[in-house]
Amino acid sequence: MQHGESQIAQPLVIGGETIPRGKRVRLDLPVARLTTGTMMSLPVTVISGKKPGPRLWLSAAIHGDELNGVDIIRRVAKALKPHRLNGTVIAVPVVNIFGLLEQSRYLPDRRDLNRSFPGSARGSMAGRLAHLFMTEVVSQCTHGIDLHTAAIHRINLPQVRADLQDPATYAFAQAFGAPVIIHASHRDGSLRQAAARRKIPTLLYEAGEALRFDAQAIQTGVDGIYRVMAYLGMYAPPETTAPTTVEARETRWVRASRGGIWHRSIALGDEVKQRQPLGFISDTFGDKPVQVRSPMDGLVIGHGQNPLVNQGDALVHIARVTAEVGPDL
């Protein structure tokens, strides 16, 4: 029996509670007590369909300052009707609850939760939270989507990152239908790596910037999740325009050759040619400008937002487009 089949065959038990079919259940999984004695809990909503089917987890705010995914999950979870759903959706809008309260990417111990998986029940705070999430959510699922934004002072074009060399994950990514699909190898300690080791196809959706809601990024994420559920036979999606998707196997950050004031001349989604000017760096008076040029033909998928740069700072993220594809639904 394959991983997905074995998961579907077993009763769904989260936090010691058996989830009945055809119900919406809200759970709070205890994580740890603060110094005040207040218990911090992981909020989980489970939408269990009347009929069996795939189990899809949706997670956001693994980095506590990345908020678009929180609203994406709110919109999807609120709209789903258990009687129309085949299978189960496990929605966790805020995984890094500590980081969210501090408006920080990190946990209080300064660890990056997305470098702490699969975690340990007796490890650091990050390790314990990662272990809880893996045990109660990921290990129960057949598929997963982890929602992110760019890091602070950066912005990303809506994009899906996944292991495109894995056929099941590749088909999953195509079904999502993001403007850009990027092949990305697994990073050590990441949620995506931990899930892949359990043979669970997982997508990482990146869109927008930290500590901001972006309407386009949110809507693209919502539409993509509905398309994925349709692909998995879980839910009939609302009417959406079929997207055009480009695929990339290589990306490169263009970095500042000197410090100064960065004057960007391109925007997210622009197509650029090799040696095309992307902007210039100057001193505060605009003297001694240094042109910044693209190292290759490609698509602008991200850029820095702060015009104050030091030598080596990341300025523009470019993807080399290898294919243009349509939705495979």
Contacts in CASP RR format, 6 or more apart in sequence:
PFRMAT RR
TARGET T0000
AUTHOR 0000-0000-0000
METHOD contacts of the structure
MODEL  1
MQHGESQIAQPLVIGGETIPRGKRVRLDLPVARLTTGTMMSLPVTVISGK
KPGPRLWLSAAIHGDELNGVDIIRRVAKALKPHRLNGTVIAVPVVNIFGL
LEQSRYLPDRRDLNRSFPGSARGSMAGRLAHLFMTEVVSQCTHGIDLHTA
AIHRINLPQVRADLQDPATYAFAQAFGAPVIIHASHRDGSLRQAAARRKI
PTLLYEAGEALRFDAQAIQTGVDGIYRVMAYLGMYAPPETTAPTTVEARE
TRWVRASRGGIWHRSIALGDEVKQRQPLGFISDTFGDKPVQVRSPMDGLV
IGHGQNPLVNQGDALVHIARVTAEVGPDL
1 9 0 8 1.000
3 142 0 8 1.000
3 198 0 8 1.000
3 199 0 8 1.000
3 200 0 8 1.000
4 54 0 8 1.000
4 55 0 8 1.000
4 142 0 8 1.000
7 55 0 8 1.000
7 140 0 8 1.000
7 141 0 8 1.000
7 142 0 8 1.000
8 52 0 8 1.000
8 53 0 8 1.000
8 54 0 8 1.000
8 55 0 8 1.000
8 87 0 8 1.000
8 142 0 8 1.000
11 18 0 8 1.000
11 19 0 8 1.000
12 18 0 8 1.000
12 19 0 8 1.000
12 46 0 8 1.000
12 48 0 8 1.000
12 55 0 8 1.000
12 88 0 8 1.000
12 140 0 8 1.000
13 19 0 8 1.000
13 140 0 8 1.000
14 27 0 8 1.000
14 29 0 8 1.000
14 44 0 8 1.000
14 46 0 8 1.000
14 90 0 8 1.000
14 136 0 8 1.000
14 137 0 8 1.000
14 140 0 8 1.000
15 27 0 8 1.000
15 29 0 8 1.000
15 136 0 8 1.000
17 25 0 8 1.000
17 27 0 8 1.000
19 25 0 8 1.000
19 46 0 8 1.000
19 48 0 8 1.000
19 88 0 8 1.000
20 48 0 8 1.000
21 48 0 8 1.000
21 49 0 8 1.000
21 50 0 8 1.000
21 51 0 8 1.000
21 52 0 8 1.000
22 48 0 8 1.000
22 49 0 8 1.000
22 50 0 8 1.000
22 82 0 8 1.000
22 83 0 8 1.000
22 85 0 8 1.000
23 48 0 8 1.000
23 49 0 8 1.000
23 82 0 8 1.000
24 45 0 8 1.000
24 46 0 8 1.000
24 47 0 8 1.000
24 48 0 8 1.000
24 82 0 8 1.000
25 45 0 8 1.000
25 46 0 8 1.000
25 48 0 8 1.000
26 43 0 8 1.000
26 44 0 8 1.000
26 45 0 8 1.000
26 46 0 8 1.000
27 43 0 8 1.000
27 44 0 8 1.000
27 45 0 8 1.000
27 46 0 8 1.000
28 41 0 8 1.000
28 42 0 8 1.000
28 43 0 8 1.000
28 44 0 8 1.000
29 41 0 8 1.000
29 42 0 8 1.000
29 44 0 8 1.000
29 132 0 8 1.000
29 136 0 8 1.000
30 39 0 8 1.000
30 40 0 8 1.000
30 41 0 8 1.000
30 42 0 8 1.000
31 39 0 8 1.000
31 40 0 8 1.000
31 41 0 8 1.000
31 42 0 8 1.000
31 97 0 8 1.000
31 128 0 8 1.000
31 129 0 8 1.000
31 132 0 8 1.000
32 39 0 8 1.000
32 40 0 8 1.000
32 125 0 8 1.000
32 128 0 8 1.000
32 129 0 8 1.000
33 39 0 8 1.000
33 40 0 8 1.000
34 40 0 8 1.000
40 97 0 8 1.000
40 98 0 8 1.000
41 97 0 8 1.000
42 92 0 8 1.000
42 94 0 8 1.000
42 95 0 8 1.000
42 97 0 8 1.000
42 129 0 8 1.000
42 132 0 8 1.000
42 133 0 8 1.000
42 136 0 8 1.000
43 92 0 8 1.000
43 93 0 8 1.000
43 94 0 8 1.000
43 97 0 8 1.000
44 90 0 8 1.000
44 91 0 8 1.000
44 92 0 8 1.000
44 136 0 8 1.000
44 137 0 8 1.000
45 77 0 8 1.000
45 90 0 8 1.000
45 91 0 8 1.000
45 93 0 8 1.000
46 88 0 8 1.000
46 89 0 8 1.000
46 90 0 8 1.000
46 91 0 8 1.000
47 77 0 8 1.000
47 80 0 8 1.000
47 82 0 8 1.000
47 85 0 8 1.000
47 88 0 8 1.000
47 89 0 8 1.000
47 91 0 8 1.000
48 82 0 8 1.000
48 85 0 8 1.000
48 87 0 8 1.000
48 88 0 8 1.000
49 82 0 8 1.000
49 83 0 8 1.000
49 85 0 8 1.000
49 86 0 8 1.000
49 87 0 8 1.000
49 88 0 8 1.000
50 82 0 8 1.000
50 83 0 8 1.000
50 85 0 8 1.000
51 85 0 8 1.000
51 86 0 8 1.000
51 87 0 8 1.000
52 86 0 8 1.000
52 87 0 8 1.000
53 86 0 8 1.000
53 87 0 8 1.000
53 88 0 8 1.000
53 232 0 8 1.000
53 233 0 8 1.000
53 234 0 8 1.000
54 86 0 8 1.000
54 87 0 8 1.000
54 88 0 8 1.000
54 142 0 8 1.000
54 143 0 8 1.000
54 232 0 8 1.000
54 233 0 8 1.000
54 234 0 8 1.000
55 87 0 8 1.000
55 88 0 8 1.000
55 89 0 8 1.000
55 90 0 8 1.000
55 140 0 8 1.000
55 141 0 8 1.000
55 142 0 8 1.000
55 143 0 8 1.000
56 88 0 8 1.000
56 89 0 8 1.000
56 90 0 8 1.000
56 141 0 8 1.000
56 142 0 8 1.000
56 143 0 8 1.000
56 144 0 8 1.000
56 145 0 8 1.000
56 228 0 8 1.000
56 229 0 8 1.000
56 232 0 8 1.000
56 234 0 8 1.000
57 89 0 8 1.000
57 90 0 8 1.000
57 91 0 8 1.000
57 92 0 8 1.000
57 137 0 8 1.000
57 138 0 8 1.000
57 140 0 8 1.000
57 141 0 8 1.000
57 143 0 8 1.000
57 144 0 8 1.000
57 145 0 8 1.000
58 72 0 8 1.000
58 73 0 8 1.000
58 76 0 8 1.000
58 77 0 8 1.000
58 89 0 8 1.000
58 90 0 8 1.000
58 91 0 8 1.000
58 92 0 8 1.000
58 93 0 8 1.000
58 144 0 8 1.000
58 145 0 8 1.000
58 147 0 8 1.000
58 225 0 8 1.000
59 73 0 8 1.000
59 92 0 8 1.000
59 95 0 8 1.000
59 133 0 8 1.000
59 137 0 8 1.000
59 144 0 8 1.000
59 145 0 8 1.000
59 146 0 8 1.000
59 147 0 8 1.000
59 191 0 8 1.000
60 66 0 8 1.000
60 67 0 8 1.000
60 68 0 8 1.000
60 69 0 8 1.000
60 70 0 8 1.000
60 72 0 8 1.000
60 73 0 8 1.000
60 92 0 8 1.000
60 93 0 8 1.000
60 94 0 8 1.000
60 95 0 8 1.000
60 146 0 8 1.000
60 147 0 8 1.000
60 148 0 8 1.000
61 67 0 8 1.000
61 69 0 8 1.000
61 70 0 8 1.000
61 93 0 8 1.000
61 94 0 8 1.000
61 95 0 8 1.000
61 96 0 8 1.000
61 99 0 8 1.000
61 100 0 8 1.000
62 95 0 8 1.000
62 96 0 8 1.000
62 113 0 8 1.000
62 114 0 8 1.000
62 146 0 8 1.000
62 148 0 8 1.000
62 191 0 8 1.000
63 96 0 8 1.000
63 99 0 8 1.000
63 105 0 8 1.000
63 106 0 8 1.000
63 112 0 8 1.000
63 113 0 8 1.000
63 114 0 8 1.000
63 148 0 8 1.000
63 149 0 8 1.000
63 151 0 8 1.000
63 210 0 8 1.000
64 94 0 8 1.000
64 96 0 8 1.000
64 99 0 8 1.000
64 100 0 8 1.000
64 102 0 8 1.000
64 103 0 8 1.000
64 104 0 8 1.000
64 105 0 8 1.000
64 106 0 8 1.000
65 99 0 8 1.000
65 100 0 8 1.000
65 103 0 8 1.000
65 104 0 8 1.000
65 105 0 8 1.000
65 152 0 8 1.000
65 210 0 8 1.000
65 211 0 8 1.000
66 105 0 8 1.000
66 147 0 8 1.000
66 148 0 8 1.000
66 149 0 8 1.000
66 210 0 8 1.000
67 149 0 8 1.000
67 210 0 8 1.000
67 211 0 8 1.000
67 212 0 8 1.000
67 213 0 8 1.000
68 147 0 8 1.000
68 149 0 8 1.000
68 207 0 8 1.000
68 208 0 8 1.000
68 212 0 8 1.000
68 213 0 8 1.000
68 214 0 8 1.000
68 217 0 8 1.000
68 218 0 8 1.000
69 93 0 8 1.000
69 147 0 8 1.000
69 148 0 8 1.000
69 149 0 8 1.000
69 205 0 8 1.000
69 218 0 8 1.000
69 221 0 8 1.000
70 93 0 8 1.000
70 94 0 8 1.000
71 213 0 8 1.000
71 218 0 8 1.000
72 147 0 8 1.000
72 218 0 8 1.000
72 221 0 8 1.000
72 222 0 8 1.000
72 225 0 8 1.000
73 91 0 8 1.000
73 92 0 8 1.000
73 93 0 8 1.000
73 147 0 8 1.000
74 93 0 8 1.000
75 218 0 8 1.000
75 222 0 8 1.000
76 89 0 8 1.000
76 91 0 8 1.000
76 222 0 8 1.000
76 225 0 8 1.000
76 226 0 8 1.000
77 89 0 8 1.000
77 91 0 8 1.000
77 93 0 8 1.000
80 89 0 8 1.000
80 235 0 8 1.000
84 235 0 8 1.000
84 236 0 8 1.000
85 234 0 8 1.000
85 235 0 8 1.000
86 233 0 8 1.000
86 234 0 8 1.000
86 235 0 8 1.000
87 234 0 8 1.000
89 229 0 8 1.000
89 234 0 8 1.000
90 137 0 8 1.000
90 140 0 8 1.000
90 141 0 8 1.000
92 133 0 8 1.000
92 137 0 8 1.000
94 100 0 8 1.000
95 113 0 8 1.000
95 129 0 8 1.000
95 133 0 8 1.000
96 107 0 8 1.000
96 113 0 8 1.000
96 129 0 8 1.000
98 107 0 8 1.000
98 108 0 8 1.000
98 125 0 8 1.000
99 105 0 8 1.000
99 106 0 8 1.000
99 107 0 8 1.000
99 108 0 8 1.000
102 108 0 8 1.000
103 211 0 8 1.000
105 112 0 8 1.000
105 151 0 8 1.000
105 152 0 8 1.000
105 210 0 8 1.000
106 112 0 8 1.000
106 113 0 8 1.000
107 113 0 8 1.000
107 125 0 8 1.000
107 126 0 8 1.000
107 129 0 8 1.000
108 125 0 8 1.000
109 124 0 8 1.000
109 125 0 8 1.000
109 126 0 8 1.000
111 124 0 8 1.000
111 125 0 8 1.000
111 126 0 8 1.000
111 127 0 8 1.000
112 126 0 8 1.000
113 126 0 8 1.000
113 129 0 8 1.000
113 130 0 8 1.000
114 187 0 8 1.000
114 189 0 8 1.000
114 190 0 8 1.000
114 191 0 8 1.000
115 187 0 8 1.000
115 188 0 8 1.000
115 189 0 8 1.000
115 190 0 8 1.000
116 124 0 8 1.000
116 126 0 8 1.000
116 127 0 8 1.000
116 129 0 8 1.000
116 130 0 8 1.000
116 189 0 8 1.000
117 130 0 8 1.000
117 133 0 8 1.000
117 134 0 8 1.000
117 189 0 8 1.000
117 190 0 8 1.000
117 191 0 8 1.000
117 193 0 8 1.000
117 194 0 8 1.000
118 130 0 8 1.000
118 131 0 8 1.000
118 134 0 8 1.000
118 189 0 8 1.000
118 194 0 8 1.000
118 197 0 8 1.000
119 126 0 8 1.000
119 127 0 8 1.000
119 128 0 8 1.000
119 130 0 8 1.000
119 131 0 8 1.000
119 134 0 8 1.000
120 127 0 8 1.000
120 128 0 8 1.000
120 130 0 8 1.000
120 131 0 8 1.000
121 128 0 8 1.000
121 131 0 8 1.000
122 128 0 8 1.000
123 131 0 8 1.000
130 191 0 8 1.000
130 194 0 8 1.000
133 191 0 8 1.000
134 194 0 8 1.000
138 144 0 8 1.000
138 191 0 8 1.000
138 194 0 8 1.000
138 195 0 8 1.000
138 198 0 8 1.000
138 200 0 8 1.000
139 198 0 8 1.000
141 200 0 8 1.000
142 200 0 8 1.000
142 201 0 8 1.000
143 172 0 8 1.000
143 200 0 8 1.000
143 201 0 8 1.000
143 202 0 8 1.000
143 228 0 8 1.000
143 232 0 8 1.000
144 195 0 8 1.000
144 200 0 8 1.000
144 201 0 8 1.000
144 202 0 8 1.000
144 203 0 8 1.000
145 176 0 8 1.000
145 202 0 8 1.000
145 203 0 8 1.000
145 205 0 8 1.000
145 225 0 8 1.000
145 228 0 8 1.000
146 191 0 8 1.000
146 192 0 8 1.000
146 202 0 8 1.000
146 203 0 8 1.000
146 204 0 8 1.000
146 205 0 8 1.000
147 205 0 8 1.000
147 221 0 8 1.000
148 204 0 8 1.000
148 205 0 8 1.000
148 206 0 8 1.000
148 207 0 8 1.000
149 156 0 8 1.000
149 206 0 8 1.000
149 207 0 8 1.000
149 208 0 8 1.000
149 209 0 8 1.000
149 210 0 8 1.000
149 212 0 8 1.000
149 214 0 8 1.000
149 217 0 8 1.000
150 156 0 8 1.000
150 206 0 8 1.000
150 208 0 8 1.000
150 209 0 8 1.000
150 210 0 8 1.000
150 302 0 8 1.000
150 304 0 8 1.000
151 210 0 8 1.000
152 209 0 8 1.000
152 210 0 8 1.000
152 211 0 8 1.000
153 209 0 8 1.000
153 210 0 8 1.000
153 304 0 8 1.000
153 305 0 8 1.000
153 306 0 8 1.000
154 209 0 8 1.000
154 210 0 8 1.000
154 302 0 8 1.000
154 303 0 8 1.000
154 304 0 8 1.000
154 305 0 8 1.000
154 314 0 8 1.000
155 208 0 8 1.000
155 209 0 8 1.000
155 268 0 8 1.000
155 302 0 8 1.000
155 303 0 8 1.000
155 304 0 8 1.000
155 305 0 8 1.000
156 206 0 8 1.000
156 207 0 8 1.000
156 208 0 8 1.000
156 209 0 8 1.000
156 268 0 8 1.000
156 301 0 8 1.000
156 302 0 8 1.000
156 317 0 8 1.000
157 179 0 8 1.000
157 180 0 8 1.000
157 207 0 8 1.000
157 268 0 8 1.000
157 269 0 8 1.000
157 299 0 8 1.000
157 300 0 8 1.000
157 301 0 8 1.000
157 302 0 8 1.000
158 178 0 8 1.000
158 179 0 8 1.000
158 180 0 8 1.000
158 205 0 8 1.000
158 206 0 8 1.000
158 207 0 8 1.000
158 208 0 8 1.000
158 216 0 8 1.000
158 217 0 8 1.000
158 220 0 8 1.000
158 221 0 8 1.000
159 178 0 8 1.000
159 179 0 8 1.000
159 180 0 8 1.000
159 181 0 8 1.000
159 182 0 8 1.000
159 205 0 8 1.000
159 206 0 8 1.000
159 207 0 8 1.000
159 301 0 8 1.000
159 319 0 8 1.000
160 173 0 8 1.000
160 176 0 8 1.000
160 177 0 8 1.000
160 178 0 8 1.000
160 180 0 8 1.000
160 181 0 8 1.000
160 182 0 8 1.000
160 203 0 8 1.000
160 204 0 8 1.000
160 205 0 8 1.000
160 206 0 8 1.000
161 182 0 8 1.000
161 183 0 8 1.000
161 184 0 8 1.000
161 203 0 8 1.000
161 204 0 8 1.000
161 206 0 8 1.000
162 169 0 8 1.000
162 170 0 8 1.000
162 172 0 8 1.000
162 173 0 8 1.000
162 181 0 8 1.000
162 182 0 8 1.000
162 183 0 8 1.000
162 184 0 8 1.000
162 192 0 8 1.000
162 201 0 8 1.000
162 202 0 8 1.000
162 203 0 8 1.000
162 204 0 8 1.000
163 169 0 8 1.000
163 170 0 8 1.000
163 183 0 8 1.000
163 184 0 8 1.000
163 185 0 8 1.000
163 186 0 8 1.000
163 192 0 8 1.000
163 196 0 8 1.000
164 170 0 8 1.000
164 173 0 8 1.000
164 181 0 8 1.000
164 183 0 8 1.000
164 247 0 8 1.000
164 249 0 8 1.000
165 183 0 8 1.000
166 196 0 8 1.000
166 201 0 8 1.000
168 201 0 8 1.000
169 196 0 8 1.000
169 201 0 8 1.000
169 202 0 8 1.000
169 203 0 8 1.000
171 231 0 8 1.000
171 328 0 8 1.000
172 201 0 8 1.000
172 203 0 8 1.000
172 228 0 8 1.000
172 231 0 8 1.000
173 181 0 8 1.000
173 203 0 8 1.000
174 181 0 8 1.000
174 245 0 8 1.000
174 325 0 8 1.000
174 326 0 8 1.000
174 327 0 8 1.000
174 328 0 8 1.000
175 227 0 8 1.000
175 228 0 8 1.000
175 230 0 8 1.000
175 231 0 8 1.000
175 232 0 8 1.000
175 327 0 8 1.000
175 328 0 8 1.000
175 329 0 8 1.000
176 203 0 8 1.000
176 205 0 8 1.000
176 224 0 8 1.000
176 225 0 8 1.000
176 227 0 8 1.000
176 228 0 8 1.000
177 224 0 8 1.000
177 227 0 8 1.000
177 243 0 8 1.000
177 245 0 8 1.000
177 326 0 8 1.000
177 327 0 8 1.000
178 205 0 8 1.000
178 220 0 8 1.000
178 221 0 8 1.000
178 224 0 8 1.000
178 243 0 8 1.000
178 245 0 8 1.000
179 220 0 8 1.000
179 243 0 8 1.000
179 244 0 8 1.000
179 245 0 8 1.000
179 246 0 8 1.000
179 269 0 8 1.000
180 245 0 8 1.000
180 246 0 8 1.000
180 247 0 8 1.000
180 248 0 8 1.000
180 299 0 8 1.000
180 301 0 8 1.000
180 319 0 8 1.000
181 245 0 8 1.000
181 246 0 8 1.000
181 247 0 8 1.000
181 248 0 8 1.000
181 325 0 8 1.000
182 247 0 8 1.000
182 248 0 8 1.000
182 249 0 8 1.000
182 251 0 8 1.000
182 301 0 8 1.000
182 319 0 8 1.000
183 247 0 8 1.000
183 248 0 8 1.000
183 249 0 8 1.000
184 204 0 8 1.000
186 192 0 8 1.000
186 193 0 8 1.000
186 196 0 8 1.000
187 193 0 8 1.000
191 202 0 8 1.000
192 202 0 8 1.000
192 204 0 8 1.000
195 202 0 8 1.000
196 202 0 8 1.000
203 228 0 8 1.000
205 221 0 8 1.000
207 214 0 8 1.000
207 216 0 8 1.000
207 217 0 8 1.000
207 218 0 8 1.000
207 220 0 8 1.000
207 221 0 8 1.000
208 214 0 8 1.000
208 217 0 8 1.000
209 305 0 8 1.000
223 237 0 8 1.000
223 240 0 8 1.000
223 243 0 8 1.000
226 235 0 8 1.000
226 237 0 8 1.000
226 238 0 8 1.000
226 240 0 8 1.000
227 237 0 8 1.000
227 240 0 8 1.000
227 327 0 8 1.000
227 329 0 8 1.000
229 235 0 8 1.000
229 237 0 8 1.000
230 236 0 8 1.000
230 237 0 8 1.000
230 329 0 8 1.000
231 328 0 8 1.000
231 329 0 8 1.000
242 326 0 8 1.000
242 327 0 8 1.000
243 326 0 8 1.000
243 327 0 8 1.000
244 324 0 8 1.000
244 326 0 8 1.000
245 324 0 8 1.000
245 325 0 8 1.000
245 326 0 8 1.000
245 327 0 8 1.000
246 299 0 8 1.000
246 319 0 8 1.000
246 321 0 8 1.000
246 323 0 8 1.000
246 324 0 8 1.000
246 325 0 8 1.000
247 321 0 8 1.000
247 322 0 8 1.000
247 323 0 8 1.000
247 324 0 8 1.000
247 325 0 8 1.000
248 299 0 8 1.000
248 301 0 8 1.000
248 319 0 8 1.000
248 320 0 8 1.000
248 321 0 8 1.000
248 322 0 8 1.000
249 320 0 8 1.000
249 322 0 8 1.000
250 319 0 8 1.000
250 320 0 8 1.000
250 322 0 8 1.000
251 301 0 8 1.000
251 317 0 8 1.000
251 318 0 8 1.000
251 319 0 8 1.000
251 320 0 8 1.000
252 295 0 8 1.000
252 296 0 8 1.000
252 317 0 8 1.000
252 318 0 8 1.000
252 320 0 8 1.000
253 314 0 8 1.000
253 315 0 8 1.000
253 316 0 8 1.000
253 317 0 8 1.000
253 318 0 8 1.000
254 278 0 8 1.000
254 292 0 8 1.000
254 294 0 8 1.000
254 295 0 8 1.000
254 314 0 8 1.000
254 315 0 8 1.000
254 316 0 8 1.000
254 317 0 8 1.000
254 318 0 8 1.000
255 312 0 8 1.000
255 313 0 8 1.000
255 314 0 8 1.000
255 315 0 8 1.000
256 262 0 8 1.000
256 281 0 8 1.000
256 292 0 8 1.000
256 309 0 8 1.000
256 310 0 8 1.000
256 311 0 8 1.000
256 312 0 8 1.000
256 313 0 8 1.000
256 315 0 8 1.000
257 281 0 8 1.000
257 290 0 8 1.000
257 292 0 8 1.000
257 311 0 8 1.000
257 312 0 8 1.000
258 281 0 8 1.000
258 290 0 8 1.000
258 311 0 8 1.000
259 281 0 8 1.000
259 309 0 8 1.000
259 310 0 8 1.000
259 311 0 8 1.000
259 313 0 8 1.000
260 281 0 8 1.000
260 282 0 8 1.000
260 283 0 8 1.000
260 284 0 8 1.000
260 308 0 8 1.000
260 309 0 8 1.000
260 310 0 8 1.000
261 281 0 8 1.000
261 282 0 8 1.000
261 283 0 8 1.000
261 284 0 8 1.000
261 286 0 8 1.000
261 307 0 8 1.000
261 308 0 8 1.000
261 309 0 8 1.000
262 279 0 8 1.000
262 281 0 8 1.000
262 292 0 8 1.000
262 306 0 8 1.000
262 307 0 8 1.000
262 308 0 8 1.000
262 309 0 8 1.000
262 315 0 8 1.000
263 279 0 8 1.000
263 280 0 8 1.000
263 281 0 8 1.000
263 282 0 8 1.000
263 289 0 8 1.000
263 307 0 8 1.000
264 278 0 8 1.000
264 279 0 8 1.000
264 303 0 8 1.000
264 304 0 8 1.000
264 307 0 8 1.000
264 315 0 8 1.000
264 316 0 8 1.000
265 277 0 8 1.000
265 278 0 8 1.000
265 279 0 8 1.000
265 280 0 8 1.000
266 272 0 8 1.000
266 278 0 8 1.000
266 279 0 8 1.000
266 300 0 8 1.000
266 303 0 8 1.000
266 316 0 8 1.000
267 300 0 8 1.000
268 300 0 8 1.000
268 301 0 8 1.000
268 302 0 8 1.000
268 303 0 8 1.000
269 299 0 8 1.000
269 300 0 8 1.000
269 301 0 8 1.000
270 299 0 8 1.000
270 300 0 8 1.000
271 297 0 8 1.000
271 298 0 8 1.000
271 299 0 8 1.000
271 300 0 8 1.000
272 278 0 8 1.000
272 294 0 8 1.000
272 297 0 8 1.000
272 298 0 8 1.000
272 299 0 8 1.000
272 300 0 8 1.000
272 318 0 8 1.000
273 294 0 8 1.000
273 297 0 8 1.000
273 298 0 8 1.000
274 294 0 8 1.000
274 295 0 8 1.000
274 296 0 8 1.000
274 297 0 8 1.000
275 293 0 8 1.000
275 294 0 8 1.000
276 293 0 8 1.000
276 294 0 8 1.000
277 291 0 8 1.000
277 292 0 8 1.000
277 293 0 8 1.000
278 292 0 8 1.000
278 293 0 8 1.000
278 294 0 8 1.000
278 315 0 8 1.000
278 316 0 8 1.000
279 291 0 8 1.000
279 292 0 8 1.000
280 289 0 8 1.000
280 290 0 8 1.000
280 291 0 8 1.000
280 292 0 8 1.000
281 289 0 8 1.000
281 290 0 8 1.000
281 292 0 8 1.000
281 309 0 8 1.000
282 288 0 8 1.000
282 289 0 8 1.000
282 290 0 8 1.000
292 315 0 8 1.000
292 316 0 8 1.000
294 316 0 8 1.000
294 318 0 8 1.000
295 318 0 8 1.000
296 318 0 8 1.000
296 320 0 8 1.000
297 320 0 8 1.000
297 321 0 8 1.000
298 318 0 8 1.000
298 319 0 8 1.000
298 320 0 8 1.000
298 321 0 8 1.000
299 318 0 8 1.000
299 319 0 8 1.000
299 321 0 8 1.000
300 316 0 8 1.000
300 317 0 8 1.000
300 318 0 8 1.000
301 317 0 8 1.000
301 318 0 8 1.000
301 319 0 8 1.000
302 316 0 8 1.000
302 317 0 8 1.000
303 315 0 8 1.000
303 316 0 8 1.000
303 317 0 8 1.000
304 314 0 8 1.000
304 315 0 8 1.000
304 316 0 8 1.000
309 315 0 8 1.000
END
